[in-house]
């Protein structure tokens, strides 16, 4: 049974890689299976590298914790699990071979990292089987996707060894840190070289996500010196595996007349906005020259560094403009393409757009497809912002979106682009981090060779978790996966009610004021957070875009869609409860926590519906023709406020049972118990304004 948690207690769970009770007492070896017994040993030479010895310790802990079996560690022997590090074996970096015979299971690899991955694979096989038994025979596993880059799931730039170990166990092999200079990040200092050293023990590389000075034109006389002072000097001190760049944080003074040539906050002349895009949001004709300078400066320090450039910011532009940029891209640059952004969806006959990261886009949109195809045409290396760690901006304060069938569709589509366009690297999450779940388990299994049948694997996982309730569990997941067809992945929703869930305020929009102040309010957040409340827009309003319909036409369809989504979510919850009731064993713990997560998601979806309805009623209120019409609208607004207060109160019970709910690494806590209470107090304040507005409507216009 879930217990009330203090903030950040989830970190203990995310770093727990071995769970007790993984053996099914009713299970027994089948034909062709070899049973691991206490007579087996864990074997590696005494002089093996530390990473190999660490694998021995990990396996020793795994069998003790998960199967209550204590295997002795030995320097030699033939009866047991043997770690065979053989640099001459011919296997690729990170690959391994598992050979299971009657008395042994031999993991062979050319690198220590391959041995570590082989140990985790062995654990995964046994966990899936529910018995310390392995099928006899030989299996070769190679990484289809590498690197798989994640940010910390602990918090921005927080990487204790326990978390690095969890990252490796979850199937990722690289981490990204936001870099503003030598040992500097957006949230303080970080010893980059210490992180590189510690991460290497877990076969993890480190990438610098650059927030570095870039405002220099590549044709300037001092450009070479400028970029070397920024990039060469940094990489000389910090030999990271690579550098990640994105337009919005690598803005330079482009001379392309299609742009303002300035940072977007400075794109103003005499107070008049320059409506041309900032260079970071346009594939400028001189961007290739800029990237050449950056590449040369980085490679001067680290010749084999991977240099990644993200075209996320201009995926909305026409293909011919984007392709011209790709055709002129200098060699040695990997292009990063976002899977979901700008995807076009048809919902009940109306076109919608996905404006940022969202699993609403199970299949990719035109930007991703065309960008990958163009990159393949010009033989440019590809990396996808795939979000395959399971989180998106759909609900910004949850650990993952529990819609595995929908993720499976995305995984299969990504693999198609691996085969057709050479896509072989992932940025698995942005700063919202990652969390161990069914989604990460599916991804780890699929993006290694030979690939598994994801649909069958999901059935096996459901059986492991729910036992006799597996069918109900699969049905619940499928209903929720289908429900996401109706999620409005708009900027106003993803930066509004879907960003923080039921903690989102409802601001009464008529401005009753003596000070003529703005009605947008600051969302309370930790002032030391990476973004804090700065990425929460509290005054709900449409953010129109040339790629989507205006709100007046969208909102009726989006509200109907949310009504359908809420009904489907409730249906899924009912099936999930039945699955939970039928389950037994350790899987029940996972199901109980995911059920709590699903209930929390339900409150966030309700807030989204209520907020959009609130906006529409507030808009209607400002277009009334009679006082009576206004009073009727106020009645509906007031009722909605009370409904939303009750919804926030309901969310309170769920966040208390899981400290990961209401938290996101870049914002810190924005949807926990305190923030839900803050929201309730804010709505009660809005009700006082509504009462005042009733008095305004009662004015007759006659002189007092």
Secondary structure by P-SEA (a helix, b strand, c coil): cccccccccccccccccccccccccccccccccccccccccccccccccaaaaaaaaaaaaaaaacccbbbbbbcccccccccccccccccccccbbbbbcccbbbbbcccaaaaaaaaaaaaaaaaaacccccccbbbbbbbcccccccccccccccccaaaaaaaaaaccccccccccccccccccccaaaaaaaaaaaacbbbbbcccccccccccccaaaaaaaaccaaaaaaccccbbbbccccccccccccccccccccccccccccccccccccccccaaaaaaaaaaaaaaaccccbbbbbbccccccccaaaaaaaaaaccccbbbbbbccccbbbbcccbbbbbcccccccccccaaaaaaaaaaaaabbbbbbcccccccccccccccccccaaaaaaaaaaaaaaaaccccccccccccccccccaaaaaaaacccccccaaaaaaaaaaaaccccaaaaaaaaaaaaaaacccccccaaaaaccccccccbbbbbccccccccccccccccccccccccccccccccccccccccccccccaaaaaaaaaaaaaaaaaaaaaaaaaaaacccaaaaaaaaaaaaaaaaaaaaaaaaaaaaaaaaaaaaaacccaaaaaaaaaaaaaaaaaaaaaaaaaaaaaaacccccccccccccccaaaaaaaaaaaaaaaaaaaaaaaaaacccccc
